[in-house]
Amino acid sequence: MLILTDQNFSAEVLQAKVPVFVDFWAPWCGPCRLTGPFVEALATEFEGQPVKIGKLNVDENAATASQYGVMSIPTFMIFKGGQPADQIVGGVSREQLKALIAKHL
């Protein structure tokens, strides 16, 4: 799984040739702690498929979170061709996250 930052976001997400799933989160966020293991499991499950999965800590990378209007966390976004293509906000199930990724493969 990718650890995304303000510094590598453009190279890893915006310039990616495949869809990129981004988990905008923070360590103090209760729902983020619940969904974090789902994201890690999905990174393993989708390994070898044409998708990248990464996490961006909004406390440490506020510029990127602000640029994409992330007001509530967790926010899960799919980027395609350098643009946000889809998103889900809030604590959701592993199945909902998996469906979001699968829809964009």
Residue pairs with C-beta under 8 A, 6 or more apart in sequence:
1 39
1 40
1 43
1 53
1 54
1 55
2 12
2 52
2 53
2 54
2 55
3 54
3 55
4 12
4 13
4 22
4 54
4 55
4 56
4 61
4 64
5 56
5 60
5 61
5 64
6 61
6 62
6 63
6 64
9 56
9 61
9 64
12 20
12 52
12 54
13 20
13 22
13 52
13 54
13 79
13 82
14 79
14 82
15 82
16 52
16 79
16 82
18 50
18 51
18 52
19 50
19 51
19 52
19 78
19 79
19 80
19 85
19 101
19 104
19 105
20 51
20 52
20 53
20 54
20 78
20 79
20 80
21 39
21 42
21 51
21 52
21 53
21 54
21 76
21 77
21 78
21 97
21 100
21 101
22 54
22 55
22 56
22 76
22 77
22 78
22 79
23 32
23 35
23 36
23 39
23 53
23 54
23 55
23 56
23 74
23 75
23 76
24 56
24 58
24 65
24 68
24 70
24 73
24 74
24 75
24 76
24 77
25 32
25 35
25 36
25 55
25 56
25 57
25 58
25 73
25 74
26 32
26 57
26 58
26 59
26 73
27 33
27 57
27 59
28 59
29 73
29 74
31 73
31 74
31 90
31 91
32 73
32 74
34 91
35 74
35 76
35 91
35 92
35 97
36 55
38 93
38 94
38 97
39 53
39 55
39 76
39 97
41 94
42 53
42 94
42 97
42 98
42 101
43 53
45 98
46 53
46 101
49 105
50 105
51 101
51 104
51 105
53 101
56 64
56 65
58 65
58 70
58 73
68 77
68 84
72 89
72 90
74 89
74 90
74 91
75 87
75 88
75 89
76 87
76 88
76 89
76 92
76 97
76 100
77 84
77 85
77 86
77 87
78 84
78 85
78 86
78 87
78 100
78 101
78 103
78 104
79 85
80 104
85 104
86 100
86 103
86 104
88 96
88 97
88 100
